Amino acid sequence: MGASGVVVSSNAFLLRDGRIAARQPKIEDAGVAVYFTLDGEPRCTPCDRSDRIEDNVRAIGLTVAALRGLERWGAGERVRAAFRGFAALPASGTSGGPNGPWWSVLAVAPDASPTEIDTAYRRLAREHHPDAGGDAERFRAIAEAHRQAKETRT
């Protein structure tokens, strides 16, 4: 469909390599949002119908499959019209942005203490700093997540 920069965001706790951790406490908000860019515009497809993250991810996948079918069957403009309604939320506050909510970027719990937030930030900043061979975009995302976390904790 031509989407780029696809990011799947949820409240699941992630491992350092980005995989979902097998053992984690019950997640109260199992909503999932898929952020992406389509035709140069930021978009978001959310789903929170189920109380299980995997079911919400599957629902989004089925939605995309149906829209791809419409595109294949010659109704491409209907697909574009549908996606115009999926404008992405602004990347401020705790809603996150294309990199997900701040706690996901920092790999901490949403109710993490300021000390836990600072510790995670320092660890990730050392690991991803461009001067240490890290990716500049990832480093910026980590710094922005830390800023957002500090704003929500004051």
N, C-alpha and C positions, 0 to 999 in steps of 0.2 A: 504494500500500500504506500510505500515511500516514507514511512515514519523513521525518524532518527533520534538518537539520544534517549532511548527507552530506559526508564528506571521504574522498578517495582518497589513500592513503599508500603510497609506495614509496621505494626508494633511488635513484630517477632524479634527476639534477640538473635543477633548474628554472630557468627564466629569471625575471627580476624580475616579469614579468606572470603567472607561474604556469604557463606552458606548459612542456612537457618540452623540454629542450635537444636539438637534433639531434645535435650532436657531444659525445660523452662517452666516458670510458673504459669498458671492459667492467665491467658491474655483477655482482659476485659473488653477491649475494643479490637475485634477481629477484622475491621475494615481494611480494605486494600485499595491503593490508588496506583495507577500506572501513568506516569508522566512521560510525555514524548513531544517531539516537534513534528508537525505536519504542515507542509506548504509554508514553512518559515514561521509558523505560529506555535507558541507553546500550548499544549493540550493536556488534559487529564481525564482518564476514565476511572471513576471510583466504583466500588461495590462494597456494601456492608450488610447485605441481606442475610447472610448466614452468620452463625456464631463461631465458625471455623475459618481460619485464614485460607486453607487450601480450597475450600468450597468457593470462597469469594474470588480467588485467583482463577479457578476453573470457570466461573461465571463470566469473568472478563474475557478469558480465552474464547469461550463460546460466542460471546458478543462480537469479538474481532473476527472470528471465523464466519459468522453470519454476514457481517459487513463486507468481508472479502468476497463472499459469494455474490452479494449484490453488485460488487464491482465487476466480477467475472461475467455476470449475466447482463451487463450493459447498463447498469443503473449507477455508474460511478458518481454522477452529480448528487444523487441521493446520499451516497456515502459521505461526500464532502459536506453536504448540508447537515448531516447527522453530527459530524465531528465539529462543526462550528459551535454546537451546543456544549462541547466538552472543553471549554476554555480553562486553562490551568489557573489554579489559585495563585495569588502573589506569594513570592518566597519570603514572607516575613512572619514573625511570631513563631508559634509552635507548629504551624501547619506545614512547615518545611518548604521545600522547593524541589527542584529537579533532583537534588541529592537525597531527598527524604527529610523527615523531621530531625531536629538537632540530636535527639537521643539515639537515633539510628546511626547517624553519621559518626557520633562519638562512641558508639557501641556501649551505651550505658542504659540503665532503666529510665523510663520517663520520670520517675520520682527520685532520681539519683541526688545525692547530697552535693553541695558545692565542692567539697573535697574530692568526691568521686569524679565529678565533672572535670575539675582542674587536672587531676591525675591522668584521666583518659586523654584530655587535650594535649598535655605535655608529651605523653607517650606517642600519640599519633603524629604530633607536630615534628618530633624528632625523626620518626620513621619516614614521613612524607615530605620533609623540607627539601626544596629544590637544591639547596647547597649540599645536601647529603645524598643527592641522586634521586630524590623523589619527584613526583609529578606536581607541577605548579598548580594545576586546576584542583587536584585532590587536596593540596595544602590549603588553597583558598576556601574550599568547601568546609574543611575542618575548622578553619579560623572563623568562618561565618557561623557554623554550628555552635562554636564556643560563645560567640557574641550573643546569639539567640538564647542560649542556655542561661547566660548571665542576666539577660533582660527578664527572663521568666522567673528568676530566683530572687529578684529584688523587690 
